[in-house]
């Protein structure tokens, strides 16, 4: 067939970002998800560093399940 050597080159597959599995109350759009995917992991802000963080959000995680007020939470 010829003297040329053929090698397989990796092909970068570009697919659209799909956020169908993300709940609507999260407020994540396809565009913002695509932007987040392009950032380096160390550039992502942790939740406490984000501008809309409320320290009250953490209170739900401070109580252990064993100390829960509702028996169904234990």
C-alpha positions in Angstrom: 0.0 0.0 0.0 2.8 2.5 0.2 5.8 3.4 2.2 4.1 5.9 4.5 3.8 5.1 8.1 0.4 6.0 9.5 0.0 6.7 13.2 -3.2 7.4 15.1 -3.4 10.9 16.3 -5.5 11.7 19.4 -8.7 13.6 18.4 -10.0 16.1 20.9 -13.7 15.7 21.0 -15.7 18.9 21.6 -19.2 18.4 23.0 -21.7 20.9 24.3 -22.0 21.3 28.0 -25.2 19.7 29.3 -26.6 20.8 32.7 -29.9 18.9 32.5 -29.1 16.9 35.7 -28.4 20.1 37.7 -31.5 21.2 39.7 -33.0 24.5 38.6 -32.6 26.0 42.1 -28.9 25.8 41.6 -29.1 28.5 39.0 -26.4 27.0 36.8 -26.7 27.9 33.1 -24.9 26.1 30.3 -22.8 29.2 29.7 -21.6 29.5 33.3 -20.9 25.8 33.5 -18.8 26.0 30.3 -16.8 28.9 31.9 -16.2 26.9 35.1 -15.0 23.9 33.1 -12.4 26.1 31.4 -10.9 27.3 34.7 -8.1 25.5 36.4 -9.2 23.7 39.5 -7.1 25.9 41.8 -8.9 29.0 40.4 -12.3 27.9 41.5 -13.6 29.7 44.6 -14.6 27.6 47.6 -18.1 28.4 48.9 -17.0 30.6 51.8 -14.9 32.8 49.4 -17.9 33.5 47.0 -19.5 36.9 47.2 -23.0 35.6 48.1 -21.9 33.3 50.9 -23.9 33.5 54.1 -22.3 32.0 57.2 -25.8 30.7 58.2 -25.4 28.1 55.4 -22.9 26.3 57.5 -25.1 25.9 60.6 -26.9 22.9 59.1 -23.7 21.0 59.0 -22.5 21.8 62.5 -25.0 19.5 64.3 -24.2 15.8 64.2 -26.9 13.3 63.1 -26.8 11.7 66.5 -27.8 15.1 68.1 -30.6 15.7 65.5 -33.9 17.0 66.7 -35.9 14.7 64.5 -35.6 10.9 65.0 -35.9 10.3 61.3 -32.7 12.3 60.8 -30.7 9.8 63.0 
